[in-house]
Amino acid sequence: MATGDSNSRRGTTGGTGPWYEDGLRFECTCCGNCCTGGEGAVWFDDDEGRAMASHLGLDYPEFLVRHTRMIDGHRSLNEVDTEHGYDCVFLDRETVPGKALCGLYEVRPVQCRTWPFWPEVLRDERAWNRMKKNTPCPGMGKGQLFTVESIVERLVEQRDSEGKPW
């Protein structure tokens, strides 16, 4: 069902493709809402962990001890309990007033790089709109138009990362 948002209408190919076949707009506004909230996890693999450690000038074991925790046998970035919720340990709310910046932006994990193009968010138009409202994410539906091909690339990247032995 169309909701009036250009991102939510069916494509013009007779509905044979995904509901987002005309693409979706997204632009990070640096609000930090996707990096905070209830307790959660930011999974990463060893290659991503080593890249993050290098970016911070740390050796990998030190990075693991200082900035990560184990959850059910899997490695996740730490969180910090703040007035906003549980912020990712690398979410910087101080450097630029009114913005929340990722301290690891250039080397952030797949989970972060592919937001908001996650399978559960793209399941259907209602899921997209629900996430847009509940996060809330002011960048969903605005900014750069991501083509269906670029969205599928992100979905594949996310899917492939889920098979890794975190």
C-alpha positions as CSV (number, residue, x, y, z in Angstrom):
1,M,0.0,0.0,0.0
2,A,1.3,3.4,-0.8
3,T,1.7,5.8,2.1
4,G,2.5,8.9,0.1
5,D,6.2,8.5,0.7
6,S,8.0,8.1,-2.6
7,N,10.0,5.3,-1.0
8,S,7.0,3.2,-0.2
9,R,5.2,3.0,-3.5
10,R,5.3,-0.2,-5.6
11,G,7.5,0.0,-8.7
12,T,6.2,0.4,-12.2
13,T,7.1,-3.1,-13.3
14,G,3.8,-4.6,-12.3
15,G,5.0,-5.4,-8.8
16,T,7.2,-8.3,-9.9
17,G,10.3,-7.0,-8.0
18,P,10.7,-6.2,-4.4
19,W,8.6,-3.4,-2.9
20,Y,11.6,-1.1,-3.0
21,E,12.3,-1.8,-6.7
22,D,12.3,2.0,-7.4
23,G,15.0,2.4,-4.8
24,L,14.9,3.9,-1.3
25,R,16.3,7.2,0.0
26,F,18.6,7.3,3.0
27,E,21.1,9.8,4.4
28,C,22.8,9.5,7.7
29,T,22.0,12.6,9.8
30,C,24.4,11.7,12.5
31,C,21.6,11.6,15.1
32,G,23.0,8.5,16.7
33,N,19.6,6.8,17.1
34,C,20.7,3.6,15.3
35,C,23.7,3.4,17.7
36,T,21.8,3.7,20.9
37,G,18.7,2.4,22.6
38,G,18.0,-0.8,24.6
39,E,20.8,-3.2,25.3
40,G,22.0,-4.8,22.1
41,A,25.0,-6.1,20.3
42,V,27.2,-5.0,17.4
43,W,28.7,-8.2,16.0
44,F,32.0,-8.3,14.2
45,D,34.4,-10.8,12.8
46,D,38.2,-11.0,13.3
47,D,39.0,-9.1,10.2
48,E,36.7,-6.3,11.2
49,G,38.1,-6.4,14.8
50,R,41.7,-6.1,13.5
51,A,40.7,-3.2,11.3
52,M,39.1,-1.4,14.2
53,A,42.0,-2.1,16.5
54,S,44.5,-0.8,13.9
55,H,42.3,2.3,13.4
56,L,42.6,3.0,17.1
57,G,46.3,2.3,17.2
58,L,45.8,-0.8,19.4
59,D,46.9,-4.4,19.0
60,Y,44.0,-6.8,18.6
61,P,44.1,-8.5,22.0
62,E,44.1,-5.1,23.7
63,F,41.2,-3.9,21.6
64,L,39.2,-7.0,22.5
65,V,39.8,-6.5,26.2
66,R,39.1,-2.7,26.3
67,H,36.2,-2.4,23.9
68,T,34.4,-5.7,23.5
69,R,32.5,-8.3,25.4
70,M,31.3,-11.9,24.8
71,I,27.6,-12.5,24.4
72,D,26.5,-16.2,24.1
73,G,30.0,-17.1,22.8
74,H,30.1,-14.2,20.2
75,R,32.1,-11.0,20.3
76,S,30.3,-7.6,20.4
77,L,31.3,-4.0,20.8
78,N,30.7,-2.6,24.3
79,E,27.9,-0.2,25.2
80,V,27.9,2.7,27.6
81,D,24.8,3.5,29.6
82,T,23.9,7.1,28.9
83,E,21.0,9.5,29.1
84,H,20.1,8.5,25.5
85,G,20.2,4.7,26.2
86,Y,22.9,2.2,25.7
87,D,25.3,4.0,23.3
88,C,27.9,2.1,21.3
89,V,31.2,2.7,23.0
90,F,32.4,4.4,19.9
91,L,29.5,6.9,19.5
92,D,31.0,10.4,20.1
93,R,28.4,12.9,21.2
94,E,31.0,15.5,22.3
95,T,33.1,16.5,19.2
96,V,30.4,18.2,17.2
97,P,27.6,19.6,19.3
98,G,24.2,18.3,18.3
99,K,25.7,15.4,16.3
100,A,26.6,11.8,17.2
101,L,29.6,10.6,15.2
102,C,31.0,7.1,14.9
103,G,34.6,7.0,16.1
104,L,35.2,4.0,13.7
105,Y,33.2,5.2,10.7
106,E,35.9,4.3,8.1
107,V,36.2,0.8,9.6
108,R,32.8,0.2,11.1
109,P,31.5,-3.4,11.0
110,V,29.1,-4.7,8.3
111,Q,26.2,-4.5,10.8
112,C,26.7,-0.7,10.9
113,R,27.7,-0.2,7.3
114,T,24.6,-1.8,5.9
115,W,22.0,0.1,8.1
116,P,19.1,0.6,7.4
117,F,19.2,-2.0,4.6
118,W,18.8,-5.1,6.8
119,P,16.6,-8.0,5.8
120,E,14.2,-7.5,8.7
121,V,13.8,-3.8,7.8
122,L,13.3,-4.5,4.1
123,R,10.9,-7.4,4.6
124,D,8.0,-5.2,3.5
125,E,7.0,-1.6,3.4
126,R,5.4,-1.7,6.8
127,A,8.7,-3.0,8.4
128,W,10.6,-0.1,6.8
129,N,8.1,2.5,8.0
130,R,7.9,0.9,11.5
131,M,11.7,1.1,11.8
132,K,11.8,4.6,10.5
133,K,9.3,5.6,13.2
134,N,10.6,3.5,16.1
135,T,14.3,4.1,15.8
136,P,13.5,6.9,15.0
137,C,15.7,7.5,11.9
138,P,15.3,10.9,10.4
139,G,17.5,9.9,7.5
140,M,15.2,7.1,6.2
141,G,13.2,8.4,3.2
142,K,15.6,11.4,2.7
143,G,18.8,12.1,0.9
144,Q,20.6,9.9,-1.6
145,L,18.5,7.5,-3.7
146,F,19.8,3.9,-3.3
147,T,19.0,1.8,-6.3
148,V,17.5,-1.7,-5.9
149,E,20.9,-3.0,-7.0
150,S,22.8,-1.2,-4.3
151,I,20.3,-2.2,-1.7
152,V,20.7,-5.9,-2.8
153,E,24.5,-5.5,-2.5
154,R,24.0,-4.5,1.1
155,L,21.6,-7.3,1.8
156,V,24.1,-9.8,0.4
157,E,26.9,-8.3,2.4
158,Q,24.7,-8.5,5.6
159,R,23.6,-12.1,4.8
160,D,27.2,-13.2,4.1
161,S,28.4,-11.7,7.4
162,E,25.7,-13.6,9.3
163,G,27.3,-16.9,8.3
164,K,30.6,-16.0,9.9
165,P,31.7,-17.6,13.2
166,W,31.5,-14.5,15.4
